[in-house]
């Protein structure tokens, strides 16, 4: 084996493009592994943990190309593959027209209105430092905006939402991962049928969990507005949530609304509860937190309110007893992590006996694709905890839908096959998701995991396994 690491100044591509390039280069004969990424501190740390020697002068404004060759592998061929992949991903086809595409949000919106198009919903997905400028351009044009970008300062979020409120516009996000608007899924959206339920969610994966449970119960969704995980914080005060609730209240196709959130600020929760009581459309609350129902229980209450039977949530596979004493939660969904934290704490599990990590947190996504797209960091941590004799059970989530990894089980199933600690997994998805819900579940079960649709059920099962191993 031999390694090659180089820094390229004046080069940039987004993290998803670089992930695709890395995967293409890894397919070149003679290449053992390859990582092409912007040289952020997190990416440099990952490369160093992989054994690469990254030059000390690496900076966030440089691209790092790291290639590990098998014996007999040709470096020139590998680097040519990198160059070709970068060049190919840098080209933008614009149909058969010679006209260049708009270079700014404002220019694109002007073009849309000059051609008589409908008022657009603008989706912003740029580095967090630039997101507020693009979002404000959209709002000033009179458009709603979905800010998919993360790492946006809270003071910028507050400024955007205050401005939007003065114009009756909706800001979904920042860090809005999921929405369904006009029958179209945006971000990491599951494929669901239309139906009588409207959703407002300060939680991307929380929204997806409820979408998946409702779909399994045969209930469709009219609209799902994501408002960003901080909207119910004390700083933001539920500004976008009020706008979204008011819109759904005016929608004649919505019979009931469910408000989903990570643990909210207490005062904001009280104010929004009072606000929902003033609306004509009934609103069911699914606000995570100590003493509150989990998302599965909230969905069951919603089904009963609609007059639907509550199904048995599917569980596939069986896993081994626990040998160690520690529960490790390795999540791609922030709400999944927080729901598990509430349930583990409520079960009286000592704090030193569990460690829960959200790999979608800003800490892990600066300069990298979200872990629903790039599983590298989580797979590395899985290998570490699996090798630790103290690990009693591993709890994970796999989130399907448009925008997510095309085949998450392809990399996760081999990683869990044969490891000692038992593995419990929630697969959040619907039967029509592009990854194939049954195919993903089958592969994970075959690898030895116990697979749930309900994340609350999966968490309780992990707690049960841990306790049963040490009665």
C-alpha positions as CSV (number, residue, x, y, z in Angstrom):
1,X,0.0,0.0,0.0
2,X,1.1,3.6,-0.6
3,X,-0.5,6.9,0.1
4,X,-0.7,10.2,-1.8
5,X,-2.0,13.4,-0.3
6,X,-2.1,16.8,-2.0
7,X,-3.7,20.2,-1.4
8,X,-5.3,22.1,-4.2
9,X,-5.7,25.9,-3.8
10,X,-8.4,27.8,-5.7
11,X,-10.5,24.6,-6.1
12,X,-14.0,24.2,-4.7
13,X,-17.0,21.8,-5.0
14,X,-19.9,21.1,-2.7
15,X,-19.7,18.2,-0.3
16,X,-22.2,16.0,-2.1
17,X,-20.3,16.4,-5.4
18,X,-17.0,15.6,-3.7
19,X,-18.6,12.5,-2.0
20,X,-19.7,11.3,-5.5
21,X,-16.2,12.0,-6.9
22,X,-14.6,10.0,-4.0
23,X,-16.8,7.0,-4.7
24,X,-16.0,7.2,-8.5
25,X,-12.2,7.3,-7.8
26,X,-12.5,4.3,-5.4
27,X,-13.8,2.2,-8.3
28,X,-10.5,2.7,-10.3
29,X,-8.5,-0.5,-10.4
30,X,-5.6,-0.3,-8.0
31,X,-7.2,2.3,-5.7
32,X,-7.8,1.0,-2.2
33,X,-9.6,4.1,-0.9
34,X,-9.9,7.7,-1.9
35,X,-11.2,10.9,-0.3
36,X,-11.6,14.2,-2.1
37,X,-12.9,16.9,0.2
38,X,-12.6,20.5,1.3
39,X,-9.9,20.7,4.0
40,X,-12.1,21.6,6.9
41,X,-10.9,20.7,10.4
42,X,-13.5,17.8,10.5
43,X,-12.4,16.4,7.1
44,X,-8.7,16.7,8.0
45,X,-9.4,14.8,11.3
46,X,-11.3,12.1,9.4
47,X,-8.4,11.7,6.9
48,X,-5.8,11.5,9.7
49,X,-7.9,8.8,11.5
50,X,-7.8,6.9,8.2
51,X,-4.0,7.1,8.4
52,X,-3.4,9.8,5.8
53,X,-0.7,12.4,6.6
54,X,-2.3,15.7,5.8
55,X,0.1,18.7,5.4
56,X,-0.1,21.0,8.4
57,X,-0.8,24.1,6.2
58,X,-4.2,22.7,5.1
59,X,-7.0,25.3,5.2
60,X,-10.7,25.4,4.6
61,X,-10.1,27.2,1.3
62,X,-8.2,24.2,-0.1
63,X,-9.3,20.9,-1.6
64,X,-7.5,17.8,-0.3
65,X,-7.0,14.8,-2.5
66,X,-6.1,11.7,-0.6
67,X,-5.5,8.4,-2.4
68,X,-4.4,5.0,-1.0
69,X,-3.1,2.7,-3.7
70,X,-2.9,-1.1,-3.6
71,X,0.4,-2.7,-4.5
72,X,0.9,-2.1,-8.2
73,X,-1.7,0.7,-8.3
74,X,-0.9,3.6,-10.6
75,X,-1.0,7.1,-9.1
76,X,-1.2,8.9,-12.4
77,X,-4.3,6.9,-13.3
78,X,-5.9,7.6,-10.0
79,X,-5.2,11.4,-10.2
80,X,-6.4,11.5,-13.8
81,X,-9.7,9.9,-12.5
82,X,-9.9,12.7,-9.9
83,X,-9.4,15.4,-12.5
84,X,-11.9,13.9,-14.9
85,X,-14.5,13.5,-12.2
86,X,-14.0,17.1,-11.1
87,X,-14.2,18.4,-14.6
88,X,-17.3,16.3,-15.4
89,X,-19.1,17.5,-12.2
90,X,-18.2,21.1,-12.9
91,X,-20.1,21.2,-16.2
92,X,-23.7,22.4,-16.2
93,X,-26.0,21.5,-19.0
94,X,-28.7,24.1,-19.9
95,X,-30.8,22.2,-22.3
96,X,-30.2,23.3,-25.9
97,X,-30.1,27.0,-25.1
98,X,-27.0,29.1,-25.3
99,X,-28.3,31.4,-22.6
100,X,-26.4,31.2,-19.3
101,X,-28.5,30.2,-16.2
102,X,-29.1,33.0,-13.6
103,X,-26.3,33.4,-11.2
104,X,-28.3,34.8,-8.2
105,X,-31.6,34.0,-6.5
106,X,-32.8,37.5,-7.4
107,X,-32.0,37.1,-11.1
108,X,-33.7,33.7,-11.2
109,X,-36.9,35.1,-9.6
110,X,-37.0,38.0,-12.0
111,X,-36.6,35.6,-14.9
112,X,-39.5,33.5,-13.6
113,X,-41.9,36.4,-13.3
114,X,-41.0,37.9,-16.7
115,X,-41.9,34.6,-18.3
116,X,-45.2,34.5,-16.6
117,X,-44.4,31.5,-14.3
118,X,-46.1,30.9,-11.0
119,X,-44.8,32.4,-7.8
120,X,-42.0,30.0,-6.9
121,X,-41.0,28.5,-3.6
122,X,-37.3,29.1,-3.4
123,X,-35.1,26.3,-2.0
124,X,-31.8,27.5,-0.7
125,X,-29.0,24.9,-0.4
126,X,-25.7,26.8,-0.2
127,X,-23.0,27.0,2.5
128,X,-24.5,28.3,5.7
129,X,-22.5,31.6,5.6
130,X,-24.2,32.5,2.3
131,X,-27.7,31.2,2.9
132,X,-29.3,34.2,4.6
133,X,-28.4,36.5,1.7
134,X,-30.1,34.2,-0.8
135,X,-33.1,33.7,1.4
136,X,-33.6,37.4,1.9
137,X,-33.5,37.8,-1.9
138,X,-36.3,35.3,-2.1
139,X,-38.4,37.0,0.6
140,X,-37.9,40.5,-0.9
141,X,-39.3,39.1,-4.2
142,X,-42.4,37.9,-2.4
143,X,-41.6,34.2,-2.3
144,X,-41.6,31.7,0.4
145,X,-38.3,30.1,1.1
146,X,-37.0,26.7,2.3
147,X,-33.5,27.0,3.7
148,X,-32.0,23.5,3.5
149,X,-28.6,24.9,4.5
150,X,-27.3,24.3,8.1
151,X,-24.7,26.2,10.0
152,X,-26.8,29.4,9.7
153,X,-26.4,31.7,12.8
154,X,-29.5,32.0,14.8
155,X,-29.5,35.8,14.6
156,X,-29.8,35.6,10.8
157,X,-32.6,33.1,11.1
158,X,-34.5,35.5,13.5
159,X,-34.0,38.4,11.1
160,X,-35.3,36.4,8.1
161,X,-38.4,35.1,10.0
162,X,-39.2,38.6,11.4
163,X,-39.1,40.1,7.9
164,X,-41.2,37.2,6.5
165,X,-43.8,37.7,9.2
166,X,-44.3,41.3,8.1
167,X,-45.1,40.1,4.6
168,X,-47.1,37.0,5.4
169,X,-44.4,34.8,4.0
170,X,-43.0,31.5,5.3
171,X,-39.4,30.7,6.0
172,X,-38.9,26.9,6.3
173,X,-35.6,26.4,8.1
174,X,-32.6,27.0,8.3
175,X,-31.7,23.3,8.4
176,X,-35.1,22.3,7.1
177,X,-34.5,18.8,5.9
178,X,-38.1,17.7,5.0
179,X,-41.2,19.3,3.5
180,X,-44.2,18.3,1.3
181,X,-45.7,21.2,-0.5
182,X,-48.2,21.0,-3.3
183,X,-47.8,17.3,-3.4
184,X,-44.1,17.6,-4.0
185,X,-41.5,16.3,-1.5
186,X,-38.6,18.6,-0.8
187,X,-35.3,17.7,0.9
188,X,-35.2,14.3,2.5
189,X,-38.9,13.6,1.7
190,X,-40.6,10.2,1.9
191,X,-43.2,9.2,-0.7
192,X,-46.6,9.5,0.8
193,X,-50.2,9.6,-0.4
194,X,-52.3,12.8,-0.2
195,X,-54.7,12.8,2.7
196,X,-56.4,14.8,5.5
197,X,-53.4,15.5,7.7
198,X,-51.3,18.7,7.8
199,X,-47.9,18.8,9.5
200,X,-45.8,21.6,10.9
201,X,-42.5,20.2,12.0
202,X,-39.6,21.8,13.8
203,X,-37.8,18.6,13.2
204,X,-36.9,16.9,9.9
205,X,-36.6,13.3,10.9
206,X,-39.4,13.7,13.4
207,X,-41.6,14.7,10.5
208,X,-40.4,11.7,8.5
209,X,-41.1,9.3,11.4
210,X,-44.7,10.5,11.6
211,X,-45.0,10.4,7.8
212,X,-43.8,6.8,7.9
213,X,-46.1,5.7,10.7
214,X,-49.1,7.4,9.1
215,X,-48.3,5.8,5.8
216,X,-48.2,2.3,7.4
217,X,-51.6,3.0,8.9
218,X,-53.0,4.0,5.5
219,X,-53.3,7.7,6.2
220,X,-52.1,10.3,3.8
221,X,-50.7,13.9,4.3
222,X,-51.8,17.0,2.5
223,X,-48.9,19.3,3.4
224,X,-45.9,19.1,5.7
225,X,-44.2,22.4,6.5
226,X,-40.7,22.1,8.0
227,X,-39.8,25.2,10.0
228,X,-36.3,24.3,11.2
229,X,-35.2,22.7,14.5
230,X,-34.7,26.0,16.3
231,X,-38.1,27.6,15.5
232,X,-39.5,26.6,18.9
233,X,-36.5,27.8,20.8
234,X,-36.7,30.8,23.1
235,X,-34.6,32.9,20.6
236,X,-36.9,32.4,17.6
237,X,-40.2,32.0,19.5
238,X,-42.1,29.9,16.9
239,X,-42.4,32.7,14.3
240,X,-42.5,30.3,11.3
241,X,-44.7,27.8,13.2
242,X,-47.4,30.4,13.6
243,X,-47.4,31.2,9.9
244,X,-47.5,27.6,8.9
245,X,-50.3,26.7,11.3
246,X,-52.4,29.7,10.0
247,X,-51.9,28.5,6.4
248,X,-53.0,25.0,7.2
249,X,-56.0,26.3,9.2
250,X,-57.1,28.0,6.0
251,X,-56.7,24.9,3.8
252,X,-60.0,23.1,3.3
253,X,-58.3,19.8,2.5
254,X,-56.7,19.6,6.0
255,X,-58.9,18.0,8.7
256,X,-56.4,17.9,11.4
257,X,-52.9,19.3,12.0
258,X,-50.1,17.8,14.0
259,X,-47.3,20.0,15.4
260,X,-44.0,18.1,15.8
261,X,-40.9,19.5,17.6
262,X,-37.7,18.6,19.3
263,X,-38.0,19.6,23.0
264,X,-39.2,23.2,22.8
265,X,-38.7,26.1,25.1
266,X,-41.4,25.9,27.8
267,X,-42.7,29.4,27.3
268,X,-42.9,29.0,23.5
269,X,-44.7,25.7,23.9
270,X,-47.3,27.4,26.2
271,X,-47.8,30.3,23.8
272,X,-48.2,28.0,20.8
273,X,-50.6,25.7,22.7
274,X,-52.8,28.8,23.4
275,X,-52.5,29.8,19.7
276,X,-53.6,26.4,18.4
277,X,-56.7,26.6,20.5
278,X,-57.7,29.8,18.7
279,X,-57.7,28.0,15.3
280,X,-60.7,26.3,13.6
281,X,-58.8,23.2,12.6
282,X,-57.9,20.9,15.5
283,X,-54.2,20.7,16.2
284,X,-52.5,17.7,17.9
285,X,-49.3,18.4,19.7
286,X,-46.3,16.1,19.3
287,X,-43.7,18.0,21.3
288,X,-40.9,15.8,22.6
289,X,-39.7,16.2,26.1
290,X,-39.8,14.8,29.6
291,X,-43.3,13.7,30.6
292,X,-44.7,14.2,27.1
293,X,-45.7,11.4,24.6
294,X,-43.1,10.1,22.2
295,X,-43.7,10.5,18.5
296,X,-45.2,7.0,18.1
297,X,-47.7,7.6,20.9
298,X,-48.6,11.0,19.5
299,X,-49.2,9.4,16.1
300,X,-51.4,6.8,17.7
301,X,-53.5,9.5,19.3
302,X,-53.8,11.2,15.9
303,X,-55.0,8.0,14.3
304,X,-57.7,7.5,17.0
305,X,-58.8,11.1,16.5
306,X,-59.3,10.4,12.8
307,X,-61.2,7.3,13.6
308,X,-58.5,4.9,12.3
309,X,-57.4,1.7,13.9
310,X,-53.9,1.8,15.4
311,X,-51.9,-0.9,13.7
312,X,-49.2,-3.1,15.2
313,X,-45.9,-1.4,14.3
314,X,-43.7,-3.9,12.4
315,X,-40.6,-5.5,14.0
316,X,-38.4,-7.8,12.0
317,X,-35.5,-10.0,13.1
318,X,-34.1,-10.9,16.5
319,X,-30.8,-9.9,17.9
320,X,-28.3,-11.3,20.5
321,X,-28.3,-10.6,24.3
322,X,-26.2,-7.8,25.6
323,X,-22.7,-8.7,26.9
324,X,-21.5,-5.2,27.8
325,X,-23.0,-2.6,29.9
326,X,-23.2,0.5,27.7
327,X,-25.8,1.6,25.1
328,X,-24.4,3.5,22.1
329,X,-26.9,5.5,19.9
330,X,-25.5,6.4,16.5
331,X,-28.0,8.5,14.7
332,X,-28.4,10.4,11.4
333,X,-31.5,12.1,12.7
334,X,-31.3,14.7,15.5
335,X,-34.9,14.1,16.6
336,X,-34.2,10.3,16.7
337,X,-31.3,11.1,19.1
338,X,-33.4,13.4,21.3
339,X,-36.3,11.0,21.4
340,X,-34.0,8.3,22.6
341,X,-32.4,10.6,25.1
342,X,-35.9,11.3,26.6
343,X,-36.8,7.6,26.8
344,X,-33.5,6.4,28.1
345,X,-33.6,9.1,30.8
346,X,-37.2,8.2,31.7
347,X,-36.2,4.6,32.1
348,X,-33.7,5.5,34.8
349,X,-30.6,4.5,32.8
350,X,-27.5,5.9,34.5
351,X,-25.8,8.6,32.4
352,X,-22.5,6.7,32.3
353,X,-24.2,3.7,30.7
354,X,-25.2,5.4,27.4
355,X,-23.8,7.7,24.8
356,X,-26.0,9.1,22.0
357,X,-24.5,11.0,19.0
358,X,-26.3,12.9,16.2
359,X,-24.0,12.7,13.2
360,X,-26.3,15.3,11.5
361,X,-25.3,18.0,14.0
362,X,-23.5,21.1,12.7
363,X,-20.4,19.8,14.4
364,X,-20.2,16.9,12.0
365,X,-21.6,18.5,8.8
366,X,-19.4,21.5,8.3
367,X,-17.8,20.9,4.9
368,X,-19.3,17.4,4.7
369,X,-22.5,15.9,3.3
370,X,-25.2,15.1,5.7
371,X,-24.9,11.5,7.1
372,X,-28.1,10.5,5.3
373,X,-26.0,10.9,2.2
374,X,-22.4,10.2,3.4
375,X,-22.3,7.4,6.1
376,X,-18.5,7.5,6.5
377,X,-18.3,9.1,10.0
378,X,-21.0,6.9,11.5
379,X,-19.5,3.7,10.1
380,X,-16.2,4.6,11.6
381,X,-17.8,5.1,15.0
382,X,-19.7,1.9,14.7
383,X,-16.5,0.0,14.2
384,X,-15.0,1.6,17.3
385,X,-17.9,0.9,19.6
386,X,-18.3,-2.6,18.2
387,X,-14.7,-3.3,19.2
388,X,-15.3,-2.0,22.7
389,X,-16.0,-4.8,25.2
390,X,-18.1,-2.4,27.3
391,X,-20.7,-1.9,24.5
392,X,-23.9,-3.7,25.4
393,X,-26.2,-2.7,22.5
394,X,-26.0,-0.4,19.5
395,X,-29.1,1.7,18.5
396,X,-29.2,3.2,15.0
397,X,-31.6,4.8,12.5
398,X,-31.8,4.5,8.8
399,X,-33.8,7.2,7.1
400,X,-35.1,6.7,3.6
401,X,-36.7,9.0,1.0
402,X,-35.7,11.2,-1.9
403,X,-32.4,12.9,-1.4
404,X,-31.1,10.3,1.0
405,X,-28.4,7.7,0.3
406,X,-29.5,5.4,-2.6
407,X,-28.9,2.2,-0.8
408,X,-27.9,2.7,2.9
409,X,-28.1,-1.0,3.7
410,X,-25.3,-1.7,1.1
411,X,-22.7,-0.2,3.5
412,X,-24.4,-0.7,6.9
413,X,-25.3,-4.4,6.6
414,X,-21.7,-5.6,6.1
415,X,-20.6,-3.3,8.9
416,X,-23.0,-4.9,11.4
417,X,-22.7,-8.5,10.2
418,X,-20.8,-10.5,12.7
419,X,-20.1,-7.8,15.3
420,X,-20.6,-8.9,18.9
421,X,-23.0,-6.3,20.3
422,X,-26.6,-6.6,19.4
423,X,-27.9,-4.0,17.0
424,X,-31.4,-2.4,17.0
425,X,-32.3,-0.2,14.0
426,X,-35.2,2.0,13.2
427,X,-35.8,2.2,9.4
428,X,-37.8,5.3,8.8
429,X,-39.5,5.1,5.4
430,X,-42.5,4.2,3.3
431,X,-43.2,1.3,0.9
432,X,-42.8,3.6,-2.2
433,X,-39.5,5.3,-1.1
434,X,-36.9,4.9,-3.9
435,X,-34.5,2.8,-1.7
436,X,-37.2,0.1,-1.3
437,X,-38.3,-0.2,2.4
438,X,-38.6,-4.0,2.3
439,X,-35.3,-4.4,0.6
440,X,-33.5,-2.3,3.2
441,X,-35.1,-4.1,6.1
442,X,-34.4,-7.5,4.6
443,X,-30.7,-6.7,4.2
444,X,-30.4,-5.4,7.7
445,X,-32.2,-8.4,9.2
446,X,-30.1,-10.8,7.3
447,X,-27.0,-9.1,8.7
448,X,-28.3,-9.8,12.3
449,X,-30.1,-6.6,13.2
450,X,-33.5,-6.2,14.8
451,X,-35.4,-3.7,12.7
452,X,-38.4,-1.5,13.8
453,X,-40.6,1.1,12.1
454,X,-41.3,2.9,15.4
455,X,-38.2,4.6,16.8
456,X,-39.7,4.8,20.3
457,X,-40.3,1.0,20.1
458,X,-36.7,0.5,18.9
459,X,-35.3,2.6,21.8
460,X,-37.4,0.7,24.4
461,X,-36.2,-2.5,22.9
462,X,-32.6,-1.4,23.2
463,X,-33.1,-0.5,26.8
464,X,-34.7,-3.8,27.5
465,X,-31.8,-5.7,25.9
466,X,-29.3,-3.8,27.9
467,X,-31.2,-4.4,31.1
468,X,-31.8,-8.1,30.4
469,X,-28.1,-8.7,30.0
470,X,-27.4,-7.5,33.5
471,X,-30.4,-8.6,35.6
